[in-house]
Amino acid sequence: MSGMPPVLWHQAEGFLVRDPYGNQWIDLTSGIVLANAGHAHPRIVAAIRESIDQRLLATYAFPSESRLKLLEKLVSLAPMPDPKAILFSSGTEATECALMLMRRHGQQIHRDKVGILSLAGNYHGRTLAAQLAGGKPTGTDWIERDQVRHFQIPAPDCNYCPWGKPAYENCGADCFHSGLLSLSDRGVDHRQIAGLILEPVPGWTTAPIPADFARAAVEWARQHQVMVAFDEIQCGCGRTGKFFGGEHLGISPDLLVLGKGLSSSLPVSAVIGRREILDQPQPGDMSSSHGGNPVCAAAALANLQVLEDERLIEASASTGAAVLERLRGLQRDFSQSIRAVQGVGLFISVHLRRPGTDEPDVELADEVAQAAVRRGVLMFTTGRGYLKFTPPLCIDLDAALEAADVIRECLTERIHPQ
Ligand SMILES: Cc1ncc(COP(=O)(O)O)c(C=O)c1O
């Protein structure tokens, strides 16, 4: 757990993080893109306290009132017909459940239809099946994907087009089909694929994948009885200025996975999907000791209410638009070193490159993040050559713009405007 700037977290409140020595930071991390409603929101704290005072700390799979209410709320938000939902603790656990449900569904069609397709470079969690779905090349080189029928095609990252095009030219559908062709070239029979999982707004690009890519993927999936799961663990719950990141694509998947910003605090995650898909396993086959823990469920319920009552999703869209404009000014001034500034809502990233090349400038990005921390703006290092701007959605516009200006100062100290 090393590699982050050395700040000793003592208290986190709203969009501020404090250490025990009297220092405080504007938080651009939201923990790890988690505290959407703000850190320690008073209504979330009160809901947790109330739940503790009631003296109900764990219920396993037995029903509890807070779990029931949270499930009802999630089902009311679900974009698909006749939805059901199930709760877990970590995001990874929920991803695993979605992967399992897609494999089960495929197996009912024929025995070998258990393959999962995903996009290279996405992130879905840390357990084996989740790592199979995602993965930085360096972190997952120990995995033999094809042996467990887990296949990846290139992600439609238009900054670094996998097919070498200089810019996006309404080529999303071609991009998806080229990926499929590359699978066929590797000898993969598409009929083996049971499910497709992807982040509709990936955490490392913070920009919605091209809608034409998503449409082509979903059309192909429908034709081949392949389930589609959207991993909304990072981009969901208002982060992108819409409740679900997938709303930017205008597409409703078969399964949705939520986590992180679902509670803005304690560990709770969820899978939402069509009833017939969630009802496939036998009772007891999908349980988890801590899934839907009553205290965590109470926190999540309060969080969803805060997002609505305080109009934080709208705030994400409007504050995010102002920050994006400010950071695009930076891109104009440092055009040699900034490849792209992109994002939706308060899900923004600045992609740095080595001048004169298209290679990500990992060192510069991590240096800027470290320097910002010394100036009172908490950022994380990404190790992938980009800066991530993901504060709690309740951040004041002034504080958000101040943080953007601190990034400019840190960059100016290191390189001259070009
Ligand atoms: C898109 C996405 N999926 C899955 C996960 C895994 O969630 P967790 O760390 O809660 O297991 C993350 C966490 O960063 C994520 O960003």
The ligand as a MOL file (V3000), in Angstrom:
LIG
                    3D

  0  0  0     0  0            999 V3000
M  V30 BEGIN CTAB
M  V30 COUNTS 16 16 0 0 0
M  V30 BEGIN ATOM
M  V30 1 C -14.0880 0.4050 -12.2000 0
M  V30 2 C -13.7360 -0.3540 -10.9530 0
M  V30 3 N -14.1520 -1.6190 -10.8200 0
M  V30 4 C -13.8720 -2.3350 -9.7090 0
M  V30 5 C -13.1320 -1.8090 -8.6760 0
M  V30 6 C -12.8290 -2.6340 -7.4560 0
M  V30 7 O -13.5130 -2.1400 -6.3550 0
M  V30 8 P -12.9770 -2.4720 -4.8720 0
M  V30 9 O -11.6470 -1.8230 -4.7200 0
M  V30 10 O -14.0360 -1.8880 -3.9700 0
M  V30 11 O -12.9110 -3.9470 -4.7600 0
M  V30 12 C -12.6670 -0.4940 -8.7840 0
M  V30 13 C -11.8410 0.0960 -7.7120 0
M  V30 14 O -11.0190 0.9630 -7.9150 0
M  V30 15 C -12.9750 0.2540 -9.9480 0
M  V30 16 O -12.5510 1.5090 -10.0950 0
M  V30 END ATOM
M  V30 BEGIN BOND
M  V30 1 1 1 2
M  V30 2 1 2 3
M  V30 3 2 2 15
M  V30 4 2 3 4
M  V30 5 1 4 5
M  V30 6 1 5 6
M  V30 7 2 5 12
M  V30 8 1 6 7
M  V30 9 1 7 8
M  V30 10 2 8 9
M  V30 11 1 8 10
M  V30 12 1 8 11
M  V30 13 1 12 13
M  V30 14 1 12 15
M  V30 15 2 13 14
M  V30 16 1 15 16
M  V30 END BOND
M  V30 END CTAB
M  END
